[in-house]
Amino acid sequence: MTFTAEEQALRSARIGAADVAKAATGKYGGAAAAVAEKLGIVADEIDPSLADRGHRWEQPIADGVLAHYGLFVAGEQMMLTAKDNPRHGCTADGLLVPTPEATWEAVVAGVEEKTRGRRSPWPWDYYRTQAHWSLRVSGLNRWLLAVATVDEDYDIHTGQLSERLVSVHYEWVDRDEYEIGRLIELADWLWDHVERGVLPDPTDAGALPYVKAANMAADSTATADLDDLAELIERREQLRAAAKTAESEEKTIEAQIRHRMGEATEAVAAGRWRVRCGNPVRKFTSRSEADFLDLYGAEAAELGVTRTVTVLDRDKAKELMADQYDALRIATPQRVLTVKDLQPEEGHD
C-alpha cells in the first residue's frame, strides 16, 4: 500500500494498529521495529510481492463479505484517529455498511482483510490485536477479520506464478474494554520510547535490520557490557554451526533429487510430494552483454542506453530494448526446483 507524504507523516506521528500488534505479540520486529519506524530508522520494507497480493485480493475479499454477511465494504484505507488521543490512530481496511451510500452513523463494524499462503502460519494473535486497537480508535463495537488463503502455483513451462483462492476464514472480534485498556498502556509505553528516541529491547528476528540501522555509527572509545548476554552469545554460535550443517545437508538432498529427476520436469514422491524442475532459466550474462553491444551498440546509444563505467546499463536496456535484450538471454543450468506438500491443509476452526 502506497501512502502520500501527508498520510505517511500522520502515520509516523501516532501509534497505529500494526505498531500495537507488533509490540503485543513480538511479531514482525516487535516493539523495537514499531518504535524504529516512528523514529525514521529504515529497514527493508515488506516483500512487494506480498503487498501486491494483498491489493489484488482486496475486492474479491470484499465481494465475499457481501455474499456472506450482506454487508458492503466502504471507506477503504480510511485513516481514523481516537477522539480522546490524537496519538492513537489506525488505517481501516474497510467499514461494513448495509448500503454503499451509508453514512458513518450506519456503520455496522470494521473489517481487517488479510491474505496468506497455503503453508503460511496463522498469526491470529496479531490479527486480533489489530482488530482490538481499531475498535479502540473507531469507537465501534465489532471488527471482522477476513483472512484469504491463496495458493501460488509455479508454471514450469512459462515461469509464471498463478493464484487461486483456497479458502476464506471469518472471525468476529467484539469490543473488550479490558483488552483495550491494556493496549492503551502499551501504546503510551511505545510513544514514550519514541519521544526519548530509544528502541525497546529486541524480541524478534525482524528487529535485527532496525537495530543494525540504529547503530550504524562506530566509536572506538565506546564500551559495552555484554556479561549478561554470555549465554545468548554461546547459543548464537551453536545455532550458526547448526545452520551451516543444515544448509549443507539441504544442498546434498537437493543434489540427490535433481540427479534422480534427470530430464523429467515433474514427479510425485509417495503420493505426497510433487516435485517440479522446470526448463533452464535464461539469464542475461556477461557474454550476452558483449553480444548486445556488438549487435545493437549504435541503436542503444541513440536510445540513450549507455555503458555505466565499464558495463552496459542493463536496466535501461531491458526497459527500452526488451526484445533484443530477451533474445540474448542464455540458457543456464539453473532450473527452478519446487516442492509442494500435496496433503490437504488443516483448516482453522
N, C-alpha and C positions, 0 to 999 in steps of 0.2 A: 504494500500500500504506500503510495506517494503522498506526502503532505506538503502544503505550501509553506513558505518561510514563516508566515504568521501562525499557522497551525502548529508547526514544529516548535516555535518559540513558546506557545501556550502549553504544549505537552511537556516541555522542559521545565516550565515554571510550576508544575503541580505533580502530585503523585497520582498515577493512573492505575487502572485495574491490573495491567501486566506487572507494574512495579510491585504492588502489594502481593500479587500471586507469586512472583519470584521470591520475595522475602519470606513469605509464609511457608512456602513449600521447599525452598532451597534449590529449585529447578532453574535451568537456563541462566546460570550465573548467580542465582540467589540475590541476596541484598546487596552484595558488592557490585554486581552488574547494574542493578537498579539505580544505585547512587552514582556510579561512574557515568552512566548515560546522562544524568541530570547535570553532572559537572563538565560535560562536553568531552569526556575521555572516550575516544572512539576505538572500537574493536571491530572485528569482522561482522558484517551485517548478516541477517538471516539469509539462508540459501535462496537466491532469487527464484529458483525453480519452484520452491515450496510456496513462496509468496504468490507467484503466478498461478499455481494450482488453486490456492485459496480463492483468488479473484475469479478464476474461471468457474468455480463451483458455487459462487455466491447466489446466482439466480436459480440454479437447479435446487439448491437447499431451500431458498425462499418459496419456490413452487411446491416443494414437498411439505413445508409448513402450512401453506394454504390448503393443500389437499388433505392433510392430516388433521388440522385443527380449525380450518375455515377462517384463518386469520391472515391478513396481508402483512408483509414486511415493508415498513416505510421508514423514512428518516435514516437511511443507511449512512454509517460513518458520522453520525451526529455527535459533536463534542459537547458533553454535558459537564456542568460544574455544580457542586453541592451548594445549597443555599446558605449554609452556615459557615462554610470554609472555602475560600477561593483556591486553596492549595489542594483540594480534593476534587479530582475530576475523572472522567472516563470517556472513551470513544465507543459509542454503542454500534454494534454491527447492524442493528435494526431495532425498530419498535413495532410491536404487534398491535394491529388495529383492525376493527371489524369491516371498515371500508377504506379504499385507497385515499379518500379525501378527508379522513378523520382528523380532528384536531388533537392537541395534547391531552385535553380532558377525556378523550375517548380511548387513550392508550391503555391496553389491557396488560401488557407486560413488555419486557425487552427480550432480545434474543442474542445469543453468542453463537456464531457459526464457526465450526472447525472442520478441517479436513485432516485425514491421517492415512498413512499407508497401511496395507493389509497386515503387515507384520510389525507395525509400529506400536509403541506402548500406549496405554490408555492413562494419561495423566489427569484423571478425574479430579484429584485434589486441587490441581492447578486451575482447571476449568471452573470448578465450584467456587473457588476463592475469587476468581474474576467476576463471577455472577454476583456473589455477595457484595463485592465492592461496588458493582454497577447499581445494585439495589440501594446501597447507602447513598450514592451520589444522586441518583434519579428520584429517590423517594418512592419508587414503585414497590409493589409487594411480591411480584413474581418475575422470574427470569428464566427463559427457556434455553437449554443447551441443545444444539442440533449438531451432531458430530457425524460427518460423512466419511465412510471408509472407502477409499479409492484404490483400485488395483492398477498398477502400471505394468504393462507387458512390453518387453523389448522385441521388436521385429528383427530377426536375424538377417533378413534379406534386404530390408530398406534402411535399417539402422535407426528407425524411428520408434518413439515411445507412444503407445496408445493407452487410453484410460477408460475404465469402466467403473460404474458405481457398484460396490459390493453390498453396502447396507447404510442405513442412517439410524442412529440411536438418538432418542429424545429423552431428556430428563428435565423436570421442573425443579427449580431452586426457589424455595419460599423464603421470605424475609425472616431473618433471625437476628434480633437485636443484640443478643449476647455475642454472636459471631461478629456482627458489625462493630460492636464496641471494641472487640479485640483487634480488629483490623484498623480501626481509627488510631489506637495506640501505636500499632506497628507503623502506620503511615507517618505519624508525627515523629516517631523514632528515626525513620528514614530521612525525613526532612531535616531533622537536627544534624544528621551526618552531612547532608547536602550543604547546609549553612556553614558548618565547620570545615567543609572541604576534606573530609576524612572518609575513606572507604571502610565499611564493616569488614570483619574477618571473612575471608573466602570460605564457602561451604560447598562449592560445586565446581566441577571442571570448567563450566562455562565462564567462570570468573577469571580464569588464567589470562586471556587476552587483555582484559581490562587492567588487571594487576600489572602486567608487563608494560602496558601503555602508561600507567600512572607512575611507574618507577623507571622511566627511561633515563633520567638524569643519573650520573655517576659521580661520586665524590670519594677519592682515595683516602680521605681523612675520616670519613664517617664510620661508625661501628654499628654492629647489630648483635643482639643477644638471641642466640638460637638454642640455648641449652635445653629449653623445654620442648624443642622440636626434634631432639635427637632420635627418638623412636620413630617419628614420622619420616625423617631423613633415611633411616635404615630401611623402613618399609618401602620408600620410593625406589631405592636401589634394588631391592628384591623384586619389585614389580617390573622395573626396567629390564632386569635379566630375564624374568619370566616372559615378558613381551617379546624379547628377541628370540627366545626359544619357540614361542608360539608362532611368530612370523615365519621362522624357518620351517617349522612343521607344516604350516598352511601352504607355503610355496611348494614344498615337496609333494603334498597331496594334490595340489593343482597340476603339477607336472605329470603326476600319475594319471589324473583324469584326462588331461589333454592328450597324453600318449595313447590312452585307450580309445579316446574319441576318434583319433586319426582324422580322416576327411569327413566324418559324419558331422552333421550340423545339429542333430537333436537325438537325445536318448533319454529313457526313463529308468531309474535305478530302483529296484524292489518295489515298484508301483507307487513310489512316493516322490522321489526327487527328479524333477525334469531338468536336464542339463542341456543347454544350448551353446553352440560355438559357431558364431556367425562367419561371414565372409571376411577376408583380410581387411583390416582398417586401412584406408588410403590416406596418406599424410603428405603434406607439402613439405618436403625435406630440403636440405641444402642443395641437393642435386636438382630438385625441382626449381629452386630459386635461380640457379645458374642457367638452366634451360629457359626459364621465363625471361630473364634479362637478355639472353641471346635472341630469342624469338620476338619478343614484344618490347624491347627496351625503348625504342623510339616512340611507339604508341603510348607506352606507360608515361614517358616524360611529358608528352603532350597533354595527358590527363592529370598531370601533377603527381603521379605515383613515382616517388623518388627513392633513392637509396638513403637509409639513415646511417650515417657514418660509413660503414663498410658493408651493410646488408640492405636487402630490399625492405621497404615499408610494407610488410605483409598485410597488415590490417587494411590499409588503403587499397592495396592491390586486390584483396579479396572482396572489398566493397565495390570498387569501380570496374573491375575486370573479372567478375566472378566466373564466367565461362572458361576463360583462359587459365585462370588460377586452378579451377577444379580439374581441368583436363590434364594438368601436370602433377596431380597428386599421384603418389607411388604406393602400390600395394606393399604392406609390411606384414611381418609375422604376427602382429598384434591383433588377433581375433578376439572379440569380446566374449568372455565366458560368463554365463549367468546360471545360477542355481535357484530353483524355486521349490518350496515345500508345497506339495500337492494335497496334503491333508487339510480338511476343512478347518477354518478358523473357529475357535470358540467365541461365541458372541458375549456381549456384556448384558447382564441382567439389570 
